[in-house]
Amino acid sequence: MSKILIIAEHLDGKLNSSTARCVSCAKDLKVEAIDVLVLAADAAAVGAEAAQIDGVAKVLTIARGENAHALAAVLAPQVAAVAKNGYTHVLAPSTTFGKDLAPRVAQVSDIMAVEGTHTFKRPIYAGNAIVTVEAPQAQTVVATVRTASYAAAGAGGSAPVEALSLDVALPTHTRFVELVQGKSDRPDLQGAARVVSGGRALGSADAFKIIYALADKLGAAVGASRAAVDAGYVPSDLQVGQTGKIIAPDLYVAIGISGAIQHLTGIKDAGTIVAINKDAEAPIFEIADYGLVGDLFKLVPEFEQAL
Amino acid sequence: MKILVAYKRVVDYNVRIQVKPDGSGVVTDGVKLSANPFDDIALEEALRLREKGVATDVIVVTIGPADAQAHLRNGLAMGANRAIHVVTSEAVQPLTAARVFLKLIEKEQPGLVLLGKQAIDDDCNQTGQMLAALWDRPQATFASKVEVSGQTAKVTREVDAGLETIEVDLPAVITTDLRLNEPRFIKLPDIMKAKAKPIETLQLADLGVESGNHLKTTQYAPPAKRSKGVMLKDVAELVSALKAKGLVR
């Protein structure tokens, strides 16, 4: 039986949906208990939110000033100390938060399926091969969960919240300076049910306004290919793909994106993929459910008007 | 200050990976190999820090089979002062790689260790973080900007929420993201010069490093295929197809 500790991801007092996706993954592990650990300066709001995730047995909180920002070097000793309390598995989302933190304790990256308590499937080569790996039985499994492979566990739970105080020395050699967030009223790219992405073919930052307009009409988040980010059309946090965000929206609309394998790996789990591109031979059409060949500057406004 | 740079050789990013029919691995015979693109970025950053006078020596390190020498020569041609080749015929997992680096750190005493944030073959994204933990030094992962002044480095990181800046004391581990820099091209005279630069060869077995290859890979499989969809003739067809699926109102 598995006793699982999930490290909650949160920002600005709000729990990230990646945490509930980890709970879904944990449920496949012959569960004895799923506990969630919240590390924060003030853990009350996030702890209460985590307690509502269906399937969570207990929420543990460590509220310390040092935990105001998610610095891996500061969080890791606390995670390690809590994990010693009989946990067989420690899970974190495979987001920049989890990827920064989890390997400090040694791990399996990007679980996409649970085959047994210590056997997992994970992607390699940008998702072009899937390996089955076995972790040693004698050690606590520390792993990140590929969030696109799991739906978020539902609400309706009411787990008790227990505040911990740990006597762990924390390093001061790593200090937070600032976080510059992309200001947006649109849905969060990683959790959005619909995403509209633009690529190099847009040609300029200004031209991206047709992408935003379509996204707003659809109630969608906005994403981009690496080429569009490299060209400076949009900020880096919008990049979708192997080295950006791996997403699984119900609807993904790829506009002016040719479909490099590194991009395709980020969208393979989408429900329905729509591609609009002027090149009928573009690889994006190999995986798109619906393809439209033509001038995006004509088709996209037309699409937006038709909604 | 010395900078140690991880410089892994991987299957080139343009190669379409094929899983062997018997599920024992991926086809690597005869495919093009090249430097992990993130490690090229790490090397470029180290060279720029040397050009700015922050660093004196840039040392490229690879852990790999005997024929990885030619790969290290590329790193030297790009501008590294010297190279260390830790020879092993086995694929190493991130924890083993991190332990090897820790050994080299004890010997070389670098002020900075730069690694790609992930290698594009196993996509683990772990070695830098593991090294920082073992070394008990700061880590700055996913770097898109690095400024070193005195005994600290200010690093801007590409995180999901945007751009985070942290300050770390040196020595430290930094892992590089795509937009940190654009690696330079190797010029022919540099290739000639690189032939004279030293490569130190160490056998992994002689380093006294405990293996961290804890994960056993039991099977390789191709990913689930998405079936090819349909090409539509106009926007009206698209909208009605999406309506039929309940994806738009």
Interface residues (C-beta under 8 A of the other chain):
Chain A: L11 H69 L71 A72 A73 A76 T95 T96 F97 K99 D100 L101 A102 P103 R104 V105 A106 Q107 V108 S109 D110 T119 P123 I124 Y125 A126 G127 N128 A129 I130 V131 T132 V133 E134 A135 P136 Q139 P171 H173 T174 R175 F176 V177 E178 L179 V180 Q181 G182 Q190 R194 L218 R226 V229 D230 P235 S236 D237 Q242 T243 K245 D250 L251 I261 Q262 K268 G271 T272 I273 V274 A280 F285 E286 I287 A288 D289 Y290 G291 L292 V293 L299 E302 F303 A306 L307
Chain B: V11 Y13 R16 I17 V19 V26 P94 L95 K117 Q118 I120 D121 D122 D123 C124 N125 Q126 T127 G128 Q129 M130 A132 A133 D136 R137 P138 Q139 A140 T141 F142 S144 K154 R157 E158 V159 D160 A161 G162 L163 E164 T165 I166 E167 V168 D169 A172 D177 L178 R179 G212 H214 L215 K216 T217 T218 Q219 Y220 A221 P222 P223 A224 R226 K228 G229 V230 M231 L232 D234 V235 A236 L238 V239 A241 L242 K245 L247 V248
